[in-house]
């Protein structure tokens, strides 16, 4: 295989054009739906009415996005993952839960980012209800009252399941298909959060900081990209762990040196016989 067909990002993993094509990242939407600002990465093939994506642009954008994600991971920042469509929600939830990141896989609730104080109070209510139920405090209520409480608890759990551990604004937003999640993009821009987004030929790439130019609807394409994200998060967390281990070792060495130095000072203070 030609060397130009392979590109690597900072973690050392290769991005192969043949793999991108096999996963179907090159398929866009119909030509009449191409966004004016997406034309630089679209390709017309023969008499097809489908806009194809230039995979060189895909690879370039994916490298940039993966490096940005890795940097956030290494700095131990929080990434909020968003993907509510059927082709993305399971994989989004899988990766987020694997690395203990918050996620939205069902429905974006307006104000998650721009009205975070209210969101936090709702999450607090959810946790309080769970504690009350577990402690047996609900036993004092009638059967009908307990059923109403159960229903309210289920609703809160469904709404906030993926973001219940979110105790501050995230440091980055990762979105599959900005067209589908326009409110999330708008809120992130309003709060000046960096945005990584998998976007297609019908999207404006200028609305996000790190566009991943690719098919944003097919499961195989989404899975391929999220697998690369999985790899880079794993690499980032490994480097954090290594850094902590080296820090502990350095601290222990420093303590040993201080003890030895203190011993030498004490010997100098003690007059020789």
C-alpha positions in Angstrom: 0.0 0.0 0.0 1.3 3.5 -0.8 2.6 5.5 2.1 0.3 8.5 1.1 -2.7 6.3 1.8 -2.0 6.2 5.5 -2.0 9.1 8.0 -1.3 9.0 11.7 -2.4 11.2 14.6 -0.6 12.0 17.8 -1.4 8.7 19.5 0.3 6.8 16.7 -2.8 5.1 15.3 -3.1 5.0 11.5 -6.0 6.4 9.5 -6.2 4.4 6.3 -8.1 5.8 3.3 -9.2 2.3 2.3 -10.7 1.7 5.8 -12.5 5.0 5.6 -14.0 4.0 2.3 -14.9 0.5 3.5 -16.8 2.0 6.4 -18.8 4.2 4.1 -17.5 7.6 5.3 -17.6 9.0 1.7 -21.4 9.0 1.2 -23.1 12.4 1.6 -26.6 13.6 0.9 -28.3 14.5 -2.4 -26.6 17.3 -4.4 -29.6 19.6 -4.0 -29.0 19.5 -0.2 -25.3 20.4 -0.2 -24.6 23.3 2.1 -22.7 26.2 0.3 -19.9 26.0 2.9 -19.6 22.3 2.5 -18.7 22.4 -1.2 -15.0 22.4 -0.6 -15.2 18.7 0.5 -17.9 17.5 -1.8 -17.3 15.5 -5.0 -19.6 14.8 -7.9 -19.3 11.3 -9.5 -20.6 10.6 -13.0 -24.4 11.1 -13.2 -25.1 10.4 -9.6 -27.4 12.8 -7.7 -25.5 12.0 -4.5 -22.8 14.3 -3.2 -19.7 12.3 -2.2 -17.2 13.4 0.4 -13.5 13.8 -0.3 -11.9 11.3 2.0 -8.6 13.3 2.1 -10.6 16.0 3.8 -12.2 13.4 6.1 -8.9 12.0 7.1 -7.4 15.5 7.7 -10.4 16.6 9.8 -10.5 13.4 11.8 -6.8 13.7 12.7 -7.4 17.2 14.0 -10.4 16.3 16.0 -8.8 13.2 17.5 -5.8 15.3 18.6 -8.1 17.8 20.2 -10.0 15.1 22.1 -6.8 13.6 23.3 -5.6 16.9 24.7 -8.9 17.3 26.6 -8.5 13.7 28.0 -4.9 14.4 29.0 -6.0 17.5 30.9 -8.7 15.4 32.6 -11.4 17.6 31.1 -15.1 16.5 30.7 -16.5 15.7 27.3 -20.3 15.6 26.8 -21.2 13.1 24.1 -24.4 13.7 22.1 -26.0 11.3 19.6 -29.7 10.7 19.7 -30.3 9.0 16.3 -30.8 5.3 16.2 -27.6 4.7 14.3 -25.5 6.5 17.0 -27.2 6.3 20.4 -26.0 2.9 21.5 -22.3 3.5 20.6 -22.4 7.0 22.1 -23.7 5.5 25.4 -21.2 2.6 25.3 -18.2 4.9 25.0 -19.4 7.5 27.4 -20.1 4.9 30.1 -16.9 3.1 29.4 -14.9 6.2 30.3 -17.4 7.8 32.8 -18.3 10.7 30.5 -21.7 12.3 30.4 -23.9 11.7 27.4 -27.3 12.4 25.8 -28.6 9.5 23.8 -32.3 10.1 23.8 -33.3 13.8 23.6 -31.5 17.0 24.1 -33.2 19.0 26.9 -33.1 22.7 26.2 -31.0 24.6 28.7 -28.6 21.8 29.6 -25.7 24.2 28.9 -27.3 27.7 29.0 -29.4 27.0 32.2 -27.1 24.8 34.0 -28.2 25.9 37.5 -31.7 24.7 36.9 -30.4 21.4 35.4 -28.3 20.9 38.6 -31.3 21.4 40.8 -33.3 18.8 38.8 -30.5 16.3 39.1 -30.3 17.0 42.9 -34.0 16.3 43.1 -33.5 13.0 41.3 -30.8 11.9 43.7 -32.8 12.9 46.7 -35.8 10.9 45.5 -33.6 7.9 45.0 -32.2 8.2 48.5 -35.6 8.6 50.0 -36.9 5.5 48.2 -33.8 3.4 49.3 -34.1 4.6 52.9 -37.8 3.4 53.1 -39.1 7.0 53.5 -41.8 6.3 50.9 -43.4 3.7 53.1 -45.3 6.4 55.0 -47.3 7.2 51.8 -50.3 5.5 50.4 -50.0 3.0 47.5 -51.3 5.6 45.1 -48.9 8.2 46.3 -46.0 5.8 46.0 -47.0 5.0 42.4 -47.0 8.7 41.6 -43.5 9.1 43.1 -42.3 6.0 41.2 -43.6 7.5 37.9 -41.9 10.9 38.6 -38.7 9.1 39.5 -38.8 7.1 36.3 -39.3 10.2 34.3 -36.3 12.0 35.9 -34.1 8.9 35.5 -34.9 8.7 31.8 -34.2 12.4 31.3 -31.0 12.6 33.3 -29.6 9.1 33.2 -26.6 10.1 31.1 -25.8 13.5 32.7 -26.5 12.8 36.4 -22.8 13.0 37.2 -22.4 16.3 35.4 -21.6 18.7 38.3 -20.2 21.5 36.2 -20.3 22.6 32.5 -18.5 20.2 30.3 -15.2 21.3 28.7 -16.1 20.0 25.2 -19.1 18.9 23.2 -19.0 15.9 20.9 -21.9 15.7 18.5 -23.1 13.3 15.8 -24.9 15.3 13.1 -25.2 19.1 14.0 -28.3 19.4 11.8 -30.1 17.1 14.1 -28.8 18.7 17.2 -29.0 22.4 16.3 -30.0 23.4 19.9 -27.1 21.7 21.4 -24.7 23.4 18.9 -26.3 26.8 19.6 -26.0 26.4 23.4 -22.4 25.2 23.2 -21.5 28.2 21.0 -23.3 30.6 23.4 -21.2 29.2 26.3 -18.0 29.2 24.2 -17.4 25.5 24.5 -15.2 23.8 21.8 -17.3 21.5 19.6 -16.3 18.4 17.8 -19.0 17.2 15.4 -19.3 14.5 12.8 -21.0 16.4 9.9 -22.1 15.7 6.4 -22.6 17.6 3.1 -25.8 19.3 4.4 -24.0 20.9 7.4 -22.1 24.2 7.8 -18.6 23.1 9.0 -17.9 26.7 10.2 -20.3 26.3 13.1 -18.0 23.9 15.0 -14.4 24.0 16.0 -13.4 20.5 15.0 -15.6 19.2 12.2 -15.2 15.5 11.3 -16.2 15.5 7.7 -18.0 12.2 7.1 -21.2 10.3 6.6 -23.1 11.2 9.8 -26.1 8.8 9.4 -24.9 5.3 8.6 -24.1 3.0 11.6 -20.9 1.6 10.0 -19.4 5.1 9.5 -20.4 6.3 12.9 -19.0 3.2 14.5 -15.7 3.6 12.7 -15.3 7.2 13.9 -16.3 6.4 17.5 -13.9 3.4 17.6 -11.1 5.9 16.8 -12.4 8.2 19.5 -12.4 5.2 21.9 -8.8 4.5 21.0 -7.6 8.1 21.5 -9.4 8.4 24.9 -7.8 5.2 26.0 -4.4 6.6 25.0 -5.0 9.9 26.7 -6.0 8.2 29.9 -3.0 5.9 29.8 -0.7 9.0 29.6 -2.5 10.5 32.5 -2.0 7.4 34.6 1.7 7.2 33.6 2.2 10.8 34.6 0.6 10.3 38.0 2.8 7.2 38.6 5.9 9.2 37.6 4.8 12.0 39.9 4.5 9.6 42.8 7.9 8.1 42.1 9.5 11.6 41.8 7.8 12.6 45.1 9.1 9.6 46.9 12.6 10.2 45.5 12.4 13.8 46.7 11.3 12.7 50.2 14.2 10.2 50.4 16.7 12.9 49.3 15.3 15.2 52.0 15.7 12.6 54.7 19.3 11.9 53.6 20.1 15.6 53.6 18.6 16.0 57.0 20.7 13.1 58.3 23.8 14.7 56.9 23.0 18.1 58.6 22.5 16.3 61.9 25.8 14.6 61.6 27.5 18.0 60.9 25.8 19.4 64.1 27.1 16.6 66.3 30.7 17.2 67.4 33.1 14.4 66.6 34.6 12.5 69.5 
